[in-house]
Structure formats: C-alpha cells, structure tokens
Amino acid sequence: LCMGNLKKMVDAATAVIGDTPFKQYTFIAIGPGRGGIEHLNNTTVSFSGNALNTKDGMNGMMNFLAHEYFHHYNVKRIRPYELGPFDYDRGSKTNLLWVSEGLSVYYEYLIVKRAGLVDEQGLLQDFEGNINSVENNPGRLYQTLAESSYETWSDGPFGRQGTERNKSISYYEKGPVVGILLDFRIRYLTKNQKSLDDVMRFLYWHYYKELGRGFTDAEFRQACENITGESLNDVFQYVYSTKEIDYPTYFGYAGLAVTTESVQGGAKKKLTIRKIDNPDSLQAAIYKSWMGN
C-alpha cells in the first residue's frame, strides 16, 4: 500500500513541472526521529513506519514525503538567487524561504490530493491547520513573511522561542496560506486559464534550465505578474507587510467561505473553510481544477 501511494505521489508531483531531471531518485529512510533533508536526486527522511496503520498517520506521512520530494524541484532547482552557492560561514540569507518552504508545504497538500490519496475535505482541513496557526499567533502583527525568512538564522524556522515567541511567525505556516491566496488570485484574473503551476513551471524552465541560476525577489513577483498580465500588489502585501489577510475575497474566488468562531472562552479563534451554496460558473471551475478533479 505504501509503495503504491508513493508512486502515485511521485507521478502527481512530476506532473506539476512536466520534467524528470534525474535518472534515479532515492528515498533514504534513516529510522525514528523528526524531519528530512532534500538533496539533488534523493531525500533523507526520519521514518519508522509506526504511523502507517492509521488513515491520519498515512496522510501525514504522504504529505511529508511529498514535501521532501517536491524539494528536488522547489529548492534544489527552482531556487532563490541567494541559495547557491551557499555561504557556510555567514549563512545565505534570503527573503524567499516562504517560496522555497512555504510553497512546498502548499504543494505537498495539492500533490497528495491530486494523487487521489486524500479527499476534498482532507485538503481543506490541511489548509485550515495553517490558517488557524497563523491567526492564533500574535506574531503575525509584528513580523512580515519576508522577515521571517530573512531572520531564520537567528529566529529558527518556526519563529522565536522564549519571551519573544509571540513576536515572530513561521514561513512554514504563513507561506502556504499566501500560496493559496496567490493561486486563487491568478486563477481568477486569468479566468481559470492559468495557475500557480504555470509560475512554478516558468521558474523551472527559465531560471534553472535556460539561465542556470536562481531568481530574485523582483523576478519571482514579475513571473507571477507576467502570468496574469496585472499587478499582484494586493497579494504581495501579505509578504512584505503585517496587514491582516482578507480571507473572504480570496477564498471567494473558488467558491469557498472562511468562518470564524471564538473558542477557549474567547482566548482563541477557530477558522473553518467551507463551500458556499450556489457558486457561479467561474467559482465552480476554479474549485474543480484546484482540487484536481
């Protein structure tokens, strides 16, 4: 079962870019632990198999493996200009880890859904997890997404800890949320003829294949705006400022609504994604194609 799921995931991930840039790819399982690390043609992952006997455990593992596999495109080949060659003495700082890691989280969810390994509600629940993490973190009012990337050498990938823990965010959490806003906006502006997939393919074929280099902040944004033919300042403000996210507008493009309720006596809030009744034809088309149906 696991090997069959792995093949489906690899096929779905490869279809995003449309190229297989290796002769052989290896998943190297190193035993119990946490995390994984991507390489050009393999990934090393902590793995024990203990979680595979439950549905949630299998879904979580497939998300994890999809994330690490997609890194051979997004990081090892599609990469910010600063990430290679690396400066191991001073660290290679970039504003774009929200693209390298955050969008890899975004695509891990989509890839597993497109592979038929999770249903529609499962995909929405994955994004609900990120949205709730962002909205219940006071750090969203102090640190921008770009800053969370640039400052990861001091803050850590999941934000500051200790007394400063509520004054930073994680690009692993807000990155995929901005990814969904960007994807829905592109689909809306192009009447569902283009998507974030087209941006990722362009970055791969142009910067990696043709130019053999990474891209800058401005070049990433230009790639997105060339796809739409319009400014995307409304989306990129969520990268470079701490402005609160307008969920109704962006999720509405796909016929989705985001509802909020107070929990734990008002100390926390719970956001839920649901389909709206009677979406128009464009909303229905965007939702269907985004789901991979």
N, C-alpha and C positions, 0 to 999 in steps of 0.2 A: 504493500500500500504506500509506504513512504517513498520508495523509488519511483513508483508511478506518478505520485504527486510531484516529486522533484522534477521529473521530465516535463510535466505539464507546465510547471512554473518556469522552467528554463525556456520553453517554447514561447510562452506568453511574454517573457521579458525580452527575448530576442526580437520578437515582432515589433516592439516599440521602436527600435532603431533600424532594424532591417539589415543587419550585418553581423557576421560572426567573425571577430577579429583574432581568433586563436584556432590552433589545430586540436588542442585538448585543454579542458578546464577541469580542475580537481577541487572537490570539497574535502578539506582536511579536518576531520573531527578529532579533537585533542583531549576529549574527556570532560568531566564536570567542571563548571566554572561559569564565568559571565563574559559575554561579548565575543566579538570576532574582529578579524583584521583582513582587509582586502589586499590582494596583490594583483599583478597584471593578468595572470591566467589561472589563479586559484584563490581560494579564501580559506583561512584557518578559523574554525569556529569551535567554541566550547559546546560540547554535546555529550549527553549521557543516554538519551532515549527514554528517560523516565516519564516525560510528559506526553509521550505519543499515544498513550492509552485513553486519552480523553479528547473530545472534539475541540475544546478550547485550547488544550495543550498542543494538538496538531496544528490548529490555525496559527497559534503563536509561533511555533517553530517554522512553519512555512513563511510567515511574514519575515522572520529573522533571516532565513536563508535567501528569500527574495531580495531583501535589503542588501545583504553582502554580495549576492550575485550581480545585482544591478550596479554595484560599485565598479565592476570592471569596465562598464561604460562611464557612469557618472562618478568621477573622481580620477580613475586611472587613465581615462582617455578624454572624456569631457571634463575639463578642469579649469578652475580659476588660474589666472596667469601666475599668481604667486606660489602655487603649489607644484613646484618642479621647475628646475632642480631645487631641492629642499635646502634650507639653511639650518643645519642641525645644531649650530652653535647659538644662534639668536632666535630661532623659530621663524617659520614662514607665516606671517600674519596676513589675513585676508578678511574682507567684509562678506565673503560669499560662501561661508560654510552653510548658510541657510539653503543654498542651492545644492551644494555637494552632499550634505547630510539630510537637511530638511526635505528636499525634493526626492531624495532616495527613500525616506520614510513615506512620502506621498505615493511614490510609485510601488513600494512594496505592497501597499494595500490594493492598488489597482491591479497589479500583476496577479496577485493571488485570486482576486475576483475574476479577472479575465481568463484565468486558468480553470475556472469553474470549481475552485476549492472552497469558496465561501459564498453565501447568498447575499442578496441585496441588503438585508438588514444587518448582516455581519459587517459589510463595508461601511455602512453609515455609523455603526457602533464604534468602529475603529477611529473614525474622524471625531466622533463625539468625545472619545477619550482625550484627544489632543486639544479640542476646543475647551473642554472643562479644565484641563490643566492650565491652559493659557489664562482663562477668565478668572480662575481662582488663585492666581499668582499676582500679588500686588506689584511684583517686579515689572509687570508689563507697563506700568506708569512711570518707570524710572529708566529703563534700558531699551534701546531700539534693537530690532532684529540684527541689523548690521553690526551694532556694537557688541552684541552677544557673541557674534562670530569673531570679531577682531580681538576681543578681550578674553578669548577662551584659554589663552596661555596662562592667564592669572586667575580667571574665574572657574575654569573647568568646563567641560562640555554641557553640564547640566546646571550651570549657574553657580553663584557664590553660595557658600555654606556659612554656618555660624550666625553671628549677629547681622550679617549682610545678606542673608539668604532671601529676604523679601525685596531686594533691590536689584535683582537681575532675572533674566529669563534664559530658557534653553532654545537654541535653534532646532533641536530635535522635536520640540513641541510646537513652537510658533511657525517653524519652517513649512511643515506640511499644511498648516492652516492657510498660510499665504499662498501655497501651491494650489489649493482648491479655489481660492479667490481668483488667482491668475488664470487658471484653466477655464473656469466658468466665464470670466470676462472675455477671454479670447474666443471661446465658442459663441458667445452672444454677439460680439462685434462682427464676426465672420459668418453669422447665420448658420453656425454649426458646421462650416466647411473646414475649419482649422481648429487645432487644439494645442495644448502644451506639448503633446507628442511631436508636433511639427517643429517646435522650438528646439527640443532635445535632439531631433534628427539633424537640424541645421547646425547646431553646435558641434555635433559629432563629425559630420561630413565636411564642414568648412574649416573649423579651427583645428581639429585633430587630423583629419585625413588630408586636407589641402595645405594648411599652413603649418601643421606640426607644432602647435603651441596652444597655450591656454588663452582664455578670454578675460577681459577686464570687466569691471562693474558696468561701465558705459556700454560695452559691447554686448553684454548679456541683455541689458534693457533694450538696446537697439534691435537685437534679434527678435525679441518679443513684439516690439512695436512695428517691425517690418512685416511680421505675420498679419497683424491686424490692420496696418495702414493708419493707425490712430495712436494718439498719446495714451500711455497707461499710467500716467501720474497718479490716478486715483488708487491704483493697486500698490504702486511702489512707495506711496506714503506710509504704508504699513511696514515697510522695510526700514525706512530712514527716519521715522518719527514714532512717537508713542501714542498716536491717535487711536482711539477706540475703534474696533472693527465694526463695520456696518454689515452684519450678517444677513439681514433680510434682503438687501439689494442683491448681493452676490449669489446667495443660495436660491433666491427667487428666479434667477436666470435658468435654473434647472428644475423649476417647479418644486422647490423644497422650502420649508419654513424651519426656522430655529426658534424654539420656545424656551423661556427661562422661568424657573421657579426657585424660590428660596428653600434651603434645607438646613438642617442642623440649627434651628432656631434663628435663621437669618444670617448665620456666620458664613455660609457657603451658598453658592448657587449651582443649579443643575441645568445644563442646556441639553436639549434634545432635538434631533433632526427628524423631520417627518415629511412625507409627500403631501402636497396641497391637493385639494379637490379641484377638479376641472382645470388642469393646466392648459395653456394654449398650445398650438402646434409646435412652436419653436421650443418652448419649455419641455414638452414631451420628447422632442427629438434630441435635445441636449442631454436630458436624463438618460434616455435609452442608449445613446452612443457612449456616454461617460461610463455607464455601467458595463459596457462591452457586450450589450445584447444585440 
